[in-house]
Amino acid sequence: MMPVNYFFRHEVAEKVREEGREEGIETERASMILHILKWRGITVADSVRDRVEACSDLGQLEVWARRAVNATDAEDLFVDRTG
C-alpha cells in the first residue's frame, strides 16, 4: 500500500506556513510601531502609516520601533540621528 502524504506535512506547506508566520510578525511589529506613536499622542499621517504597514523588512521595523519610543513627530521614524 502506498503511504499517504498529507499536504500539511509537505515541504511546500511548511514553506507557506513559515512565510505566513513572518508576514504575521511584520504586521504585528508595524502595528506596534503605530500604537507606540498613538499612545504617545503623536499624530500619524496616512503617508507614514502606509510606509510602516508596507515594510516587510523586520530589521527596518525594529529600527523604527526604537525610534518611535523617542520620536516627537511621526516622520522622526525615518530620520537617522545617530550620525
Sequence and secondary structure as in RCSB ss.txt:
>XXXX:A:sequence
MMPVNYFFRHEVAEKVREEGREEGIETERASMILHILKWRGITVADSVRDRVEACSDLGQLEVWARRAVNATDAE
DLFVDRTG
>XXXX:A:secstr
      GGGSHHHHHHHHHHHHHHHHHHHHHHHHHHHHHTT    HHHHHHHHH   HHHHHHHHHHHHH SSGG
GGG     
